[in-house]
């Protein structure tokens, strides 16, 4: 039997689990460095995805808790959209990535992993960044250190999120 080691996943197994909505928890603890929040305003915040699809995967999350995008007030919706656009610019210039996916998965049937709190995904992409291992091996390979990526994005985020 072959083994594939992922020591960074050990924290997922042993760390204390958050009770309730993880996004509301982050919203109330924006200064906690381990949560990797890049930016916050009165309406939403931008955070690194702890279990990313690709290195640099960001999320834009409203402080208001809802599973229905149609429940967001106009200002919150506009601020989230502006922050998503700013996140794209940050990723293109700082990562630098060749493309970006932006999206929302609304509801379990649409693929939402955390369906109780709406959020944008902003994913940097590169030509050839997916390959057979995801399909055949059910495994993702990331050629990056996520803590280093967070530090790089955090240092540069001030000039993007204004």
C-alpha positions as CSV (number, residue, x, y, z in Angstrom):
1,X,0.0,0.0,0.0
2,X,1.3,3.4,-0.9
3,X,0.9,6.3,1.5
4,X,0.4,10.0,0.8
5,X,1.3,12.2,3.7
6,X,-0.4,15.6,4.4
7,X,1.0,16.7,7.7
8,X,-0.7,20.1,7.5
9,X,-4.1,18.3,7.7
10,X,-3.2,17.2,11.3
11,X,-4.4,20.5,12.6
12,X,-7.9,19.9,11.1
13,X,-8.1,16.6,13.1
14,X,-6.8,17.9,16.4
15,X,-7.9,21.5,16.6
16,X,-10.9,22.6,18.7
17,X,-14.0,22.7,16.6
18,X,-16.0,25.9,16.4
19,X,-19.6,25.7,17.6
20,X,-22.2,27.3,15.4
21,X,-21.4,29.2,12.2
22,X,-17.7,29.4,11.4
23,X,-18.2,32.6,9.4
24,X,-20.0,34.3,12.3
25,X,-17.2,33.2,14.5
26,X,-14.6,34.7,12.2
27,X,-16.7,37.9,12.0
28,X,-16.5,38.3,15.8
29,X,-12.8,37.5,15.9
30,X,-11.3,39.4,13.0
31,X,-8.0,40.1,14.8
32,X,-7.3,36.5,15.4
33,X,-4.2,35.9,13.2
34,X,-4.9,32.2,12.8
35,X,-8.2,32.9,11.1
36,X,-6.2,34.7,8.3
37,X,-8.5,37.7,7.6
38,X,-7.1,40.0,5.0
39,X,-9.6,42.8,5.2
40,X,-12.8,43.8,7.0
41,X,-15.2,46.7,6.8
42,X,-18.7,47.3,8.3
43,X,-20.4,45.0,5.8
44,X,-18.1,42.1,5.0
45,X,-14.6,40.6,5.3
46,X,-12.1,38.9,3.0
47,X,-10.4,35.7,4.4
48,X,-8.2,33.0,3.1
49,X,-10.0,29.7,2.7
50,X,-8.7,27.2,5.2
51,X,-9.3,24.3,2.9
52,X,-8.7,25.8,-0.5
53,X,-9.3,24.6,-4.0
54,X,-6.1,26.4,-5.1
55,X,-3.3,28.3,-3.3
56,X,-4.6,31.8,-2.5
57,X,-8.3,30.9,-2.5
58,X,-10.1,33.8,-0.9
59,X,-13.6,34.2,0.3
60,X,-15.7,37.4,0.7
61,X,-18.2,37.0,3.5
62,X,-20.9,39.3,4.9
63,X,-21.1,39.9,8.6
64,X,-24.9,39.4,8.3
65,X,-25.8,35.8,8.8
66,X,-28.1,34.4,6.1
67,X,-28.2,31.4,3.7
68,X,-30.2,33.5,1.2
69,X,-28.4,35.9,-1.0
70,X,-31.7,37.7,-1.6
71,X,-31.8,38.6,2.1
72,X,-28.7,40.8,1.9
73,X,-29.4,44.5,1.8
74,X,-28.3,46.4,-1.3
75,X,-25.3,48.0,0.4
76,X,-23.9,44.7,1.7
77,X,-24.4,43.1,-1.7
78,X,-22.6,46.0,-3.4
79,X,-19.7,46.0,-0.9
80,X,-19.2,42.2,-1.3
81,X,-19.1,42.6,-5.0
82,X,-16.6,45.5,-4.8
83,X,-14.4,43.4,-2.4
84,X,-14.6,40.4,-4.8
85,X,-13.4,42.7,-7.6
86,X,-10.6,44.0,-5.4
87,X,-9.6,40.5,-4.4
88,X,-9.3,39.6,-8.1
89,X,-6.9,42.5,-8.7
90,X,-4.9,41.5,-5.6
91,X,-4.6,37.9,-6.8
92,X,-3.7,38.8,-10.4
93,X,-1.0,41.2,-9.3
94,X,0.5,39.6,-6.2
95,X,0.2,35.8,-6.8
96,X,0.4,36.4,-9.9
97,X,-2.3,34.1,-11.4
98,X,-3.3,33.7,-15.0
99,X,-7.0,33.6,-14.3
100,X,-9.6,33.8,-11.5
101,X,-12.8,31.9,-10.8
102,X,-15.5,33.8,-8.8
103,X,-18.6,32.1,-7.6
104,X,-21.2,31.3,-4.9
105,X,-22.6,27.9,-4.1
106,X,-26.1,28.6,-2.7
107,X,-27.4,25.6,-1.0
108,X,-26.2,22.0,-0.5
109,X,-27.5,21.0,-3.9
110,X,-25.3,23.7,-5.5
111,X,-22.2,22.4,-3.7
112,X,-22.1,24.7,-0.7
113,X,-19.8,23.3,2.0
114,X,-21.0,25.9,4.5
115,X,-24.6,26.5,3.3
116,X,-25.9,28.4,6.3
117,X,-23.9,31.6,5.5
118,X,-23.6,33.0,1.9
119,X,-20.1,33.8,0.6
120,X,-18.1,34.5,-2.5
121,X,-15.2,32.3,-3.6
122,X,-12.4,34.0,-5.4
123,X,-9.9,31.4,-6.7
124,X,-6.6,32.1,-8.5
125,X,-6.0,29.8,-11.4
126,X,-3.1,28.9,-13.6
127,X,-2.9,27.0,-16.9
128,X,-2.3,23.4,-16.0
129,X,-3.1,23.8,-12.3
130,X,-5.4,20.8,-12.3
131,X,-4.3,17.4,-13.6
132,X,-5.1,13.7,-13.4
133,X,-4.3,13.3,-9.7
134,X,-7.6,15.1,-8.7
135,X,-9.6,12.9,-11.0
136,X,-7.8,9.6,-10.6
137,X,-6.3,9.8,-7.1
138,X,-8.9,12.0,-5.5
139,X,-6.1,14.1,-4.2
140,X,-5.0,17.7,-4.7
141,X,-1.4,18.7,-4.8
142,X,-0.5,22.3,-3.8
143,X,2.9,23.6,-4.8
144,X,2.8,26.3,-2.1
145,X,3.0,27.1,1.6
146,X,-0.4,28.6,2.6
147,X,1.0,30.6,5.5
148,X,3.6,32.3,3.2
149,X,0.8,33.1,0.7
150,X,-1.3,34.7,3.5
151,X,1.6,36.9,4.6
152,X,2.3,38.0,1.1
153,X,-1.4,38.8,0.4
154,X,-1.9,40.4,3.8
155,X,1.1,42.8,3.4
156,X,-0.2,43.9,0.0
157,X,-3.9,44.0,0.8
158,X,-3.9,47.5,2.2
159,X,-3.5,49.0,-1.3
160,X,-6.2,46.9,-2.8
161,X,-9.0,47.0,-0.2
162,X,-9.7,50.7,0.1
